Amino acid sequence: EMVKEIGEVHFQKRLTQICTKMNAPSFSVAVVGEFNRGKSTSINHLLSEAVLPTGIVPTTEMVTHVLYGNHREIRRIYPDGHSERVEWNPDIWDQFTAKTDQETCEGILQITLPNEWLKKTGIQFIDTPGVNDLSSERALLALDAIAVCDATLVVIDATMALSLTEKTFIEEHV
């Protein structure tokens, strides 16, 4: 309440992130890297199923949390805290994949899965847009995810050398 009163918006956001992390029941891993490096694909392989959309162009629009749950569900959680269930269907990702001509969707997606590996490990994955996304708003989402996670997995292209931007990103943010 004091932070709100003095108007320190940036500090208030960070304080909220810290409180959220302290109350989180799982071990969170932010998956970050440049766009089109295989972040979502890597998570899909670890889960042994294609849960997240993948493509040859930047795909991830919103920060997406993937965690264990008793049933398969997608919830969109808005910045003000309210959430809504999103129907899981083949076209679900059309509304949540990146398009260069639109603003970033606000909030996060939370996907719960009855995945035994997630249950056993207690891991929650945080899939992020590319750190060099064409939208600077989307690129900043990865930095926010790093700030609240327990570990960061940086995905790079194994067929090419570490780029200068990847090296700089790792040095400055991870």
Summary of the structure (lengths in Angstrom):
residues: 174
radius of gyration: 16.1
end to end distance: 30.6
largest distance: 51.5
contacts: 468
relative contact order: 0.24
helix: 35%
strand: 22%
